[in-house]
């Protein structure tokens, strides 16, 4: 059997090498229109920034090495421009010279990836994108030859922030432009505040809630009329699935604009499969189609499609969109849905905010983090999680993503037996603590109020009680709150006004104790989830 694969990076090359392991005699031909195959495109921003100095370390294989190790026929600078489904042939055009020829297939795998979105704006041809090794080479050449001093990065997603950081490391004055009121759309507003602070702390100028309208010879113009100096302009507005070849071949394109495939990665043609960023996946929470351009999923699809071609039963489960990014000294990670999306979809949910340390506080080097868990209070299903902080963010989000994949309920997080020693965690790991808090809410009937619900509750007549110390209150407090420290609360109950009470402390733990006490003494009290720290982050950002 002859398998032809279009695209030779994550999904395509995973398919090719897996298929070779399954079938030593199969004929496998891989076409790649670019110059490079099997490279680490996730490392490109760090090569531009000089963090990964050796360009060669990003090139995992070459056509010659793939021929030697796997007996693969890999042809670079060869673009597949058409598919004749009836004859089961592809039309190939050589990038150098334009010569064309046909190649027959028994099975065809499309892995064309996704292309950076480039808006149609005046002067946009001066802007650069960073998606391939060739793009990175252009960057490094421009930085060396022209020595730009200013850069504007358009787009505040993962790639945009990585690019902004690495251009800053190269000594450029960086401005970041984002149409939304925040960077990193997967984060909710109170969680992204720390990211904005970190970017500004390192001198990255944020221009939020505005759009690029024009690229000038040495500047850019924004929708609000401002001009930003820009020796270098980088577009990181997102990517679009490359579906031109599939559409021209008459394959079904899904509602999200990607190639439609079933759970075996087969397209609407039984001889043609598709994998990677060009295809639509299934959202694990909703069952709907989604575009999730992540390397993990592309590689997983590549392996599974090889199994399918070899006749093995396969099934790609729904995806959570788990992702992580480093932003200077901050780590940000997400999995599942955020609160904005849950609210827009009308889903029932409850949120929890905590602010633990990366490991036992008495052991040197503990770093703070903020965690947000979203779950369904009706059945305990975990709907999403966000983590922002220093060390330990990665392993907490990975545990939560694994719990979601395994179908654990939020309260069952308390039962996870996680590795503990003072240098690595606490006896009650931050993930365990999320489970304990859920258990408090579900079984003890404790009530919480979210930061964005506070104003309405106070307007309705609730009194805000700060149970921190007098010194903490003096250092910063929510306006209108009455300070009654937790250790004095029982003795000063007569000072509490009538009516509903909303209790807060710094992060929510003392507030929980105070709320339990007040409710036990027949006062109607609720705890401000995440405490003063969450409220302050949400209401003072920018």
Number of C-alpha atoms within 10 A of each C-alpha: 12 14 21 24 28 24 28 28 26 27 32 33 26 21 28 27 20 18 26 19 12 13 13 10 12 16 17 22 20 22 24 22 21 17 15 20 26 20 21 16 19 15 17 26 24 19 22 25 22 16 14 15 12 10 15 10 13 18 15 14 18 16 19 14 13 19 13 10 11 17 19 21 17 23 20 20 15 23 21 24 17 17 21 14 16 6 9 16 19 21 15 20 19 17 15 8 7 11 10 14 12 15 13 17 22 14 18 26 28 27 29 29 25 19 16 17 14 17 11 10 11 11 13 18 11 14 17 19 20 22 18 18 22 13 15 22 16 16 21 15 13 13 18 10 9 10 15 16 17 20 24 27 27 24 25 27 19 21 22 26 26 23 26 30 23 22 25 21 18 17 13 22 20 28 21 23 27 23 17 15 13 23 27 23 15 22 25 18 19 21 23 23 22 19 24 19 15 16 20 13 11 14 15 21 16 19 21 17 14 16 18 23 18 16 21 19 11 15 18 23 17 17 13 11 12 11 16 21 19 24 20 26 25 21 24 27 22 18 17 18 22 20 23 14 15 23 13 12 15 14 18 17 19 15 12 15 18 24 31 24 23 15 16 22 28 21 23 16 14 9 16 24 26 30 34 32 27 27 32 27 31 20 19 19 16 11 12 13 20 21 22 21 21 15 18 15 21 25 19 17 27 26 22 26 30 28 18 17 24 16 9 11 10 17 13 16 14 18 20 20 22 22 20 19 18 16 19 18 12 17 19 26 23 27 25 22 24 21 23 13 12 16 11 8 10 8 12 13 19 20 21 20 26 24 22 21 22 26 25 21 16 10 13 10 13 20 16 17 21 25 24 23 25 24 23 17 17 10 10 20 20 27 27 27 27 29 27 29 25 19 20 21 25 19 13 20 25 17 15 24 23 14 18 22 15 9 13 16 20 28 23 18 24 21 11 15 10 14 10 14 11 15 15 16 20 21 14 17 24 24 23 21 16 23 21 19 22 26 19 16 17 16 10 11 10 18 19 24 20 19 20 12 11 16 11 10 17 16 9 10 12 20 21 24 25 29 26 22 17 12 8 15 20 10 8 10 20 14 7 11 17 18 20 21 20 21 13 11 17 14 9 12 13 9 10 14 11 12 11 17 23 23 31 33 27 23 21 24 18 21 27 25 14 26 27 21 16 19 15 11 11 8 17 17 27 24 27 30 26 27 26 22 21 23 22 17 18 19 13 9 15 13
